[in-house]
Amino acid sequence: MTAALLITQPAGAGLRDRFEVFGVPDGDMLKMRGGPGTGFDVILGLPNGTVVRIYDCTQTGSTRWCEISLDKARGLRGYASWAYLREL
């Protein structure tokens, strides 16, 4: 029960600490999407090492999606899978 609450609550008030994209297979990129799910358009591909900020996370099906912005372009926001983000 506690884990479910943590997954659906916001990642924190405002921006959280910096995270980086990791674990994406060679030759691929983490897809930043227009919404929390694979049915949303891809906005941008993020290679491993890209630094992002997390605003909020939500569970959709079996995937935890986080609303993110690029660390150096905070006006560009979208959603990415939590599985490929790690805190710096």
N, CA, C and O atoms as a Tinker XYZ file with bonds, in Angstrom:
   352  protein
     1  N      0.820000   -1.191000    0.000000    73     2
     2  CA     0.000000    0.000000    0.000000    64     1     3
     3  C      0.867000    1.259000    0.000000    63     2     4     5
     4  O      0.597000    2.182000   -0.769000    81     3
     5  N      1.865000    1.318000    0.813000    73     3     6
     6  CA     2.744000    2.488000    0.840000    64     5     7
     7  C      3.437000    2.675000   -0.497000    63     6     8     9
     8  O      3.535000    3.806000   -0.974000    81     7
     9  N      3.923000    1.606000   -1.122000    73     7    10
    10  CA     4.612000    1.721000   -2.406000    64     9    11
    11  C      3.696000    2.326000   -3.462000    63    10    12    13
    12  O      4.139000    3.152000   -4.260000    81    11
    13  N      2.436000    1.932000   -3.480000    73    11    14
    14  CA     1.503000    2.482000   -4.465000    64    13    15
    15  C      1.323000    3.975000   -4.250000    63    14    16    17
    16  O      1.217000    4.726000   -5.219000    81    15
    17  N      1.285000    4.416000   -3.011000    73    15    18
    18  CA     1.150000    5.841000   -2.742000    64    17    19
    19  C      2.373000    6.601000   -3.209000    63    18    20    21
    20  O      2.245000    7.689000   -3.771000    81    19
    21  N      3.543000    6.056000   -2.991000    73    19    22
    22  CA     4.763000    6.723000   -3.413000    64    21    23
    23  C      4.840000    6.844000   -4.927000    63    22    24    25
    24  O      5.323000    7.852000   -5.443000    81    23
    25  N      4.379000    5.850000   -5.629000    73    23    26
    26  CA     4.460000    5.851000   -7.086000    64    25    27
    27  C      3.537000    6.902000   -7.683000    63    26    28    29
    28  O      3.892000    7.523000   -8.684000    81    27
    29  N      2.372000    7.118000   -7.105000    73    27    30
    30  CA     1.414000    8.033000   -7.706000    64    29    31
    31  C      1.540000    9.463000   -7.200000    63    30    32    33
    32  O      0.930000   10.366000   -7.773000    81    31
    33  N      2.313000    9.697000   -6.145000    73    31    34
    34  CA     2.481000   11.055000   -5.656000    64    33    35
    35  C      3.490000   11.807000   -6.498000    63    34    36    37
    36  O      4.328000   11.191000   -7.157000    81    35
    37  N      3.424000   13.151000   -6.488000    73    35    38
    38  CA     4.409000   13.948000   -7.220000    64    37    39
    39  C      5.815000   13.648000   -6.747000    63    38    40    41
    40  O      6.023000   13.234000   -5.607000    81    39
    41  N      6.774000   13.858000   -7.624000    73    39    42
    42  CA     8.172000   13.616000   -7.296000    64    41    43
    43  C      8.668000   14.610000   -6.269000    63    42    44    45
    44  O      9.731000   14.397000   -5.686000    81    43
    45  N      7.958000   15.663000   -6.030000    73    43    46
    46  CA     8.341000   16.660000   -5.045000    64    45    47
    47  C      7.831000   18.016000   -5.501000    63    46    48    49
    48  O      7.411000   18.184000   -6.646000    81    47
    49  N      7.874000   18.953000   -4.615000    73    47    50
    50  CA     7.421000   20.298000   -4.977000    64    49    51
    51  C      8.459000   20.929000   -5.896000    63    50    52    53
    52  O      9.632000   21.039000   -5.539000    81    51
    53  N      8.021000   21.342000   -7.077000    73    51    54
    54  CA     8.951000   21.949000   -8.022000    64    53    55
    55  C      9.923000   20.937000   -8.565000    63    54    56    57
    56  O      9.600000   19.755000   -8.689000    81    55
    57  N     11.110000   21.392000   -8.889000    73    55    58
    58  CA    12.133000   20.528000   -9.472000    64    57    59
    59  C     12.795000   19.663000   -8.419000    63    58    60    61
    60  O     13.018000   20.103000   -7.292000    81    59
    61  N     13.105000   18.448000   -8.784000    73    59    62
    62  CA    13.926000   17.585000   -7.943000    64    61    63
    63  C     15.362000   17.743000   -8.387000    63    62    64    65
    64  O     15.658000   18.455000   -9.346000    81    63
    65  N     16.234000   17.083000   -7.690000    73    63    66
    66  CA    17.637000   17.099000   -8.071000    64    65    67
    67  C     17.818000   16.607000   -9.495000    63    66    68    69
    68  O     16.882000   16.112000  -10.122000    81    67
    69  N     18.996000   16.747000   -9.978000    73    67    70
    70  CA    19.295000   16.356000  -11.366000    64    69    71
    71  C     19.374000   14.834000  -11.505000    63    70    72    73
    72  O     19.840000   14.131000  -10.608000    81    71
    73  N     18.911000   14.359000  -12.635000    73    71    74
    74  CA    18.957000   12.939000  -12.991000    64    73    75
    75  C     19.633000   12.829000  -14.346000    63    74    76    77
    76  O     19.718000   13.807000  -15.088000    81    75
    77  N     20.115000   11.628000  -14.666000    73    75    78
    78  CA    20.671000   11.412000  -15.997000    64    77    79
    79  C     20.047000   10.178000  -16.618000    63    78    80    81
    80  O     19.622000    9.249000  -15.930000    81    79
    81  N     20.006000   10.200000  -17.939000    73    79    82
    82  CA    19.541000    9.054000  -18.703000    64    81    83
    83  C     20.651000    7.993000  -18.651000    63    82    84    85
    84  O     21.823000    8.298000  -18.871000    81    83
    85  N     20.265000    6.747000  -18.358000    73    83    86
    86  CA    21.235000    5.653000  -18.344000    64    85    87
    87  C     20.548000    4.347000  -18.725000    63    86    88    89
    88  O     19.328000    4.220000  -18.623000    81    87
    89  N     21.342000    3.388000  -19.160000    73    87    90
    90  CA    20.835000    2.054000  -19.443000    64    89    91
    91  C     20.147000    1.886000  -20.783000    63    90    92    93
    92  O     19.608000    0.817000  -21.070000    81    91
    93  N     20.155000    2.922000  -21.607000    73    91    94
    94  CA    19.562000    2.806000  -22.938000    64    93    95
    95  C     20.534000    2.005000  -23.809000    63    94    96    97
    96  O     21.726000    2.312000  -23.825000    81    95
    97  N     20.059000    0.993000  -24.528000    73    95    98
    98  CA    20.950000    0.182000  -25.366000    64    97    99
    99  C     21.719000    1.029000  -26.388000    63    98   100   101
   100  O     21.224000    2.049000  -26.867000    81    99
   101  N     22.929000    0.586000  -26.708000    73    99   102
   102  CA    23.735000    1.271000  -27.718000    64   101   103
   103  C     22.934000    1.433000  -28.998000    63   102   104   105
   104  O     22.206000    0.527000  -29.405000    81   103
   105  N     23.072000    2.585000  -29.625000    73   103   106
   106  CA    22.373000    2.847000  -30.875000    64   105   107
   107  C     20.925000    3.273000  -30.702000    63   106   108   109
   108  O     20.225000    3.476000  -31.694000    81   107
   109  N     20.458000    3.414000  -29.458000    73   107   110
   110  CA    19.075000    3.814000  -29.202000    64   109   111
   111  C     19.074000    5.042000  -28.302000    63   110   112   113
   112  O     20.122000    5.438000  -27.791000    81   111
   113  N     17.912000    5.643000  -28.105000    73   111   114
   114  CA    17.758000    6.794000  -27.224000    64   113   115
   115  C     16.487000    6.639000  -26.413000    63   114   116   117
   116  O     15.533000    6.001000  -26.857000    81   115
   117  N     16.473000    7.227000  -25.216000    73   115   118
   118  CA    15.263000    7.289000  -24.408000    64   117   119
   119  C     14.324000    8.291000  -25.070000    63   118   120   121
   120  O     14.730000    9.409000  -25.389000    81   119
   121  N     13.105000    7.904000  -25.272000    73   119   122
   122  CA    12.144000    8.764000  -25.952000    64   121   123
   123  C     11.432000    9.668000  -24.949000    63   122   124   125
   124  O     10.785000    9.189000  -24.017000    81   123
   125  N     11.558000   10.985000  -25.149000    73   123   126
   126  CA    10.773000   11.950000  -24.392000    64   125   127
   127  C      9.467000   12.107000  -25.161000    63   126   128   129
   128  O      9.474000   12.467000  -26.338000    81   127
   129  N      8.345000   11.837000  -24.493000    73   127   130
   130  CA     7.040000   11.809000  -25.153000    64   129   131
   131  C      6.141000   12.945000  -24.681000    63   130   132   133
   132  O      6.398000   13.578000  -23.658000    81   131
   133  N      5.098000   13.184000  -25.437000    73   131   134
   134  CA     4.155000   14.242000  -25.127000    64   133   135
   135  C      3.222000   13.933000  -23.976000    63   134   136   137
   136  O      2.499000   14.820000  -23.523000    81   135
   137  N      3.214000   12.707000  -23.491000    73   135   138
   138  CA     2.367000   12.298000  -22.375000    64   137   139
   139  C      2.898000   11.015000  -21.774000    63   138   140   141
   140  O      3.853000   10.434000  -22.289000    81   139
   141  N      2.284000   10.564000  -20.679000    73   139   142
   142  CA     2.780000    9.390000  -19.949000    64   141   143
   143  C      2.349000    8.050000  -20.549000    63   142   144   145
   144  O      1.486000    7.365000  -20.000000    81   143
   145  N      2.955000    7.686000  -21.672000    73   143   146
   146  CA     2.646000    6.403000  -22.292000    64   145   147
   147  C      3.219000    6.320000  -23.687000    63   146   148   149
   148  O      3.540000    7.338000  -24.300000    81   147
   149  N      3.346000    5.103000  -24.190000    73   147   150
   150  CA     3.937000    4.897000  -25.511000    64   149   151
   151  C      3.018000    5.344000  -26.644000    63   150   152   153
   152  O      3.461000    5.438000  -27.789000    81   151
   153  N      1.762000    5.619000  -26.353000    73   151   154
   154  CA     0.838000    6.090000  -27.374000    64   153   155
   155  C      0.990000    7.573000  -27.694000    63   154   156   157
   156  O      0.362000    8.073000  -28.627000    81   155
   157  N      1.811000    8.275000  -26.932000    73   155   158
   158  CA     2.021000    9.706000  -27.165000    64   157   159
   159  C      3.187000    9.917000  -28.125000    63   158   160   161
   160  O      4.108000    9.103000  -28.198000    81   159
   161  N      3.128000   11.025000  -28.858000    73   159   162
   162  CA     4.178000   11.353000  -29.828000    64   161   163
   163  C      5.531000   11.515000  -29.151000    63   162   164   165
   164  O      5.624000   11.974000  -28.013000    81   163
   165  N      6.576000   11.128000  -29.874000    73   163   166
   166  CA     7.940000   11.329000  -29.408000    64   165   167
   167  C      8.330000   12.774000  -29.698000    63   166   168   169
   168  O      8.215000   13.242000  -30.830000    81   167
   169  N      8.789000   13.471000  -28.672000    73   167   170
   170  CA     9.233000   14.858000  -28.798000    64   169   171
   171  C     10.712000   14.908000  -29.149000    63   170   172   173
   172  O     11.146000   15.705000  -29.980000    81   171
   173  N     11.480000   14.030000  -28.492000    73   171   174
   174  CA    12.932000   14.097000  -28.589000    64   173   175
   175  C     13.532000   12.771000  -28.157000    63   174   176   177
   176  O     12.961000   12.084000  -27.311000    81   175
   177  N     14.674000   12.400000  -28.721000    73   175   178
   178  CA    15.431000   11.234000  -28.273000    64   177   179
   179  C     16.561000   11.694000  -27.373000    63   178   180   181
   180  O     17.286000   12.630000  -27.709000    81   179
   181  N     16.713000   11.038000  -26.227000    73   179   182
   182  CA    17.729000   11.423000  -25.245000    64   181   183
   183  C     18.778000   10.323000  -25.105000    63   182   184   185
   184  O     18.447000    9.220000  -24.670000    81   183
   185  N     20.024000   10.591000  -25.460000    73   183   186
   186  CA    21.061000    9.572000  -25.303000    64   185   187
   187  C     21.481000    9.427000  -23.842000    63   186   188   189
   188  O     21.224000   10.308000  -23.021000    81   187
   189  N     22.127000    8.310000  -23.531000    73   187   190
   190  CA    22.686000    8.116000  -22.193000    64   189   191
   191  C     23.536000    9.329000  -21.827000    63   190   192   193
   192  O     24.251000    9.880000  -22.664000    81   191
   193  N     23.443000    9.731000  -20.562000    73   191   194
   194  CA    24.230000   10.864000  -20.073000    64   193   195
   195  C     23.502000   12.196000  -20.126000    63   194   196   197
   196  O     23.981000   13.174000  -19.552000    81   195
   197  N     22.345000   12.264000  -20.807000    73   195   198
   198  CA    21.575000   13.502000  -20.855000    64   197   199
   199  C     21.065000   13.827000  -19.453000    63   198   200   201
   200  O     20.497000   12.963000  -18.786000    81   199
   201  N     21.261000   15.058000  -19.004000    73   199   202
   202  CA    20.837000   15.478000  -17.669000    64   201   203
   203  C     19.453000   16.112000  -17.757000    63   202   204   205
   204  O     19.205000   16.984000  -18.590000    81   203
   205  N     18.542000   15.652000  -16.866000    73   203   206
   206  CA    17.162000   16.135000  -16.840000    64   205   207
   207  C     16.755000   16.468000  -15.406000    63   206   208   209
   208  O     17.428000   16.095000  -14.446000    81   207
   209  N     15.644000   17.176000  -15.292000    73   207   210
   210  CA    14.995000   17.453000  -14.006000    64   209   211
   211  C     13.634000   16.782000  -14.015000    63   210   212   213
   212  O     12.969000   16.743000  -15.051000    81   211
   213  N     13.209000   16.251000  -12.871000    73   211   214
   214  CA    11.913000   15.582000  -12.754000    64   213   215
   215  C     10.937000   16.497000  -12.021000    63   214   216   217
   216  O     11.260000   17.064000  -10.977000    81   215
   217  N      9.727000   16.629000  -12.591000    73   215   218
   218  CA     8.676000   17.430000  -11.975000    64   217   219
   219  C      7.666000   16.567000  -11.238000    63   218   220   221
   220  O      7.229000   16.915000  -10.141000    81   219
   221  N      7.294000   15.439000  -11.839000    73   219   222
   222  CA     6.206000   14.627000  -11.311000    64   221   223
   223  C      6.305000   13.234000  -11.930000    63   222   224   225
   224  O      6.766000   13.094000  -13.063000    81   223
   225  N      5.882000   12.218000  -11.208000    73   223   226
   226  CA     5.859000   10.854000  -11.753000    64   225   227
   227  C      4.481000   10.247000  -11.520000    63   226   228   229
   228  O      3.807000   10.548000  -10.536000    81   227
   229  N      4.080000    9.383000  -12.452000    73   227   230
   230  CA     2.798000    8.707000  -12.358000    64   229   231
   231  C      2.930000    7.299000  -12.940000    63   230   232   233
   232  O      3.739000    7.063000  -13.837000    81   231
   233  N      2.142000    6.388000  -12.431000    73   231   234
   234  CA     2.150000    5.009000  -12.916000    64   233   235
   235  C      1.103000    4.851000  -14.002000    63   234   236   237
   236  O     -0.064000    5.181000  -13.790000    81   235
   237  N      1.503000    4.348000  -15.166000    73   235   238
   238  CA     0.582000    4.036000  -16.256000    64   237   239
   239  C      0.849000    2.599000  -16.660000    63   238   240   241
   240  O      1.895000    2.297000  -17.236000    81   239
   241  N     -0.089000    1.710000  -16.362000    73   239   242
   242  CA     0.144000    0.293000  -16.614000    64   241   243
   243  C      1.296000   -0.180000  -15.747000    63   242   244   245
   244  O      1.298000    0.039000  -14.536000    81   243
   245  N      2.273000   -0.825000  -16.360000    73   243   246
   246  CA     3.413000   -1.337000  -15.594000    64   245   247
   247  C      4.611000   -0.387000  -15.622000    63   246   248   249
   248  O      5.678000   -0.728000  -15.111000    81   247
   249  N      4.447000    0.802000  -16.215000    73   247   250
   250  CA     5.567000    1.732000  -16.351000    64   249   251
   251  C      5.334000    2.981000  -15.511000    63   250   252   253
   252  O      4.237000    3.539000  -15.495000    81   251
   253  N      6.370000    3.405000  -14.823000    73   251   254
   254  CA     6.343000    4.665000  -14.094000    64   253   255
   255  C      6.884000    5.743000  -15.035000    63   254   256   257
   256  O      8.035000    5.676000  -15.467000    81   255
   257  N      6.056000    6.726000  -15.347000    73   255   258
   258  CA     6.418000    7.817000  -16.250000    64   257   259
   259  C      6.665000    9.080000  -15.444000    63   258   260   261
   260  O      5.920000    9.393000  -14.515000    81   259
   261  N      7.722000    9.809000  -15.810000    73   259   262
   262  CA     8.041000   11.050000  -15.120000    64   261   263
   263  C      7.998000   12.209000  -16.098000    63   262   264   265
   264  O      8.496000   12.119000  -17.220000    81   263
   265  N      7.387000   13.307000  -15.645000    73   263   266
   266  CA     7.424000   14.535000  -16.431000    64   265   267
   267  C      8.784000   15.165000  -16.186000    63   266   268   269
   268  O      9.163000   15.418000  -15.043000    81   267
   269  N      9.512000   15.416000  -17.260000    73   267   270
   270  CA    10.882000   15.896000  -17.149000    64   269   271
   271  C     11.096000   17.134000  -18.020000    63   270   272   273
   272  O     10.299000   17.450000  -18.903000    81   271
   273  N     12.193000   17.812000  -17.736000    73   271   274
   274  CA    12.693000   18.851000  -18.643000    64   273   275
   275  C     14.188000   18.632000  -18.775000    63   274   276   277
   276  O     14.821000   18.023000  -17.912000    81   275
   277  N     14.735000   19.129000  -19.853000    73   275   278
   278  CA    16.178000   19.080000  -20.019000    64   277   279
   279  C     16.795000   20.052000  -19.023000    63   278   280   281
   280  O     16.250000   21.133000  -18.797000    81   279
   281  N     17.908000   19.688000  -18.432000    73   279   282
   282  CA    18.565000   20.538000  -17.448000    64   281   283
   283  C     18.940000   21.885000  -18.054000    63   282   284   285
   284  O     18.847000   22.915000  -17.385000    81   283
   285  N     19.362000   21.883000  -19.307000    73   283   286
   286  CA    19.828000   23.113000  -19.950000    64   285   287
   287  C     18.776000   23.762000  -20.846000    63   286   288   289
   288  O     19.048000   24.773000  -21.494000    81   287
   289  N     17.581000   23.186000  -20.884000    73   287   290
   290  CA    16.481000   23.761000  -21.675000    64   289   291
   291  C     15.184000   23.435000  -20.946000    63   290   292   293
   292  O     14.391000   22.618000  -21.413000    81   291
   293  N     14.975000   24.068000  -19.814000    73   291   294
   294  CA    13.854000   23.709000  -18.944000    64   293   295
   295  C     12.490000   24.003000  -19.535000    63   294   296   297
   296  O     11.480000   23.499000  -19.044000    81   295
   297  N     12.445000   24.808000  -20.579000    73   295   298
   298  CA    11.170000   25.068000  -21.234000    64   297   299
   299  C     10.677000   23.895000  -22.063000    63   298   300   301
   300  O      9.500000   23.836000  -22.418000    81   299
   301  N     11.562000   22.968000  -22.370000    73   299   302
   302  CA    11.208000   21.769000  -23.135000    64   301   303
   303  C     10.856000   20.664000  -22.150000    63   302   304   305
   304  O     11.731000   20.114000  -21.482000    81   303
   305  N      9.564000   20.342000  -22.066000    73   303   306
   306  CA     9.098000   19.336000  -21.105000    64   305   307
   307  C      8.386000   18.210000  -21.819000    63   306   308   309
   308  O      7.763000   18.407000  -22.862000    81   307
   309  N      8.489000   17.024000  -21.238000    73   307   310
   310  CA     7.819000   15.852000  -21.760000    64   309   311
   311  C      7.876000   14.740000  -20.730000    63   310   312   313
   312  O      8.157000   14.993000  -19.558000    81   311
   313  N      7.614000   13.520000  -21.150000    73   311   314
   314  CA     7.569000   12.364000  -20.250000    64   313   315
   315  C      8.559000   11.303000  -20.699000    63   314   316   317
   316  O      8.761000   11.088000  -21.894000    81   315
   317  N      9.177000   10.639000  -19.716000    73   315   318
   318  CA    10.108000    9.552000  -19.998000    64   317   319
   319  C      9.946000    8.472000  -18.938000    63   318   320   321
   320  O      9.475000    8.738000  -17.833000    81   319
   321  N     10.334000    7.271000  -19.280000    73   319   322
   322  CA    10.246000    6.147000  -18.347000    64   321   323
   323  C     11.255000    6.294000  -17.221000    63   322   324   325
   324  O     12.437000    6.546000  -17.455000    81   323
   325  N     10.770000    6.133000  -15.993000    73   323   326
   326  CA    11.594000    6.195000  -14.787000    64   325   327
   327  C     12.708000    5.145000  -14.821000    63   326   328   329
   328  O     13.765000    5.358000  -14.228000    81   327
   329  N     12.493000    4.036000  -15.494000    73   327   330
   330  CA    13.443000    2.922000  -15.513000    64   329   331
   331  C     14.798000    3.334000  -16.094000    63   330   332   333
   332  O     15.806000    2.679000  -15.828000    81   331
   333  N     14.833000    4.416000  -16.889000    73   331   334
   334  CA    16.073000    4.846000  -17.527000    64   333   335
   335  C     16.616000    6.153000  -16.956000    63   334   336   337
   336  O     17.396000    6.845000  -17.611000    81   335
   337  N     16.204000    6.488000  -15.737000    73   335   338
   338  CA    16.683000    7.697000  -15.080000    64   337   339
   339  C     17.330000    7.342000  -13.751000    63   338   340   341
   340  O     16.809000    6.523000  -12.994000    81   339
   341  N     18.477000    7.968000  -13.472000    73   339   342
   342  CA    19.101000    7.765000  -12.161000    64   341   343
   343  C     19.583000    9.104000  -11.626000    63   342   344   345
   344  O     20.037000    9.973000  -12.371000    81   343
   345  N     19.467000    9.239000  -10.312000    73   343   346
   346  CA    19.838000   10.492000   -9.662000    64   345   347
   347  C     21.343000   10.706000   -9.710000    63   346   348   349
   348  O     22.125000    9.774000   -9.517000    81   347
   349  N     21.729000   11.926000   -9.966000    73   347   350
   350  CA    23.162000   12.279000   -9.971000    64   349   351
   351  C     23.623000   12.619000   -8.564000    63   350   352
   352  O     24.794000   12.941000   -8.360000    81   351
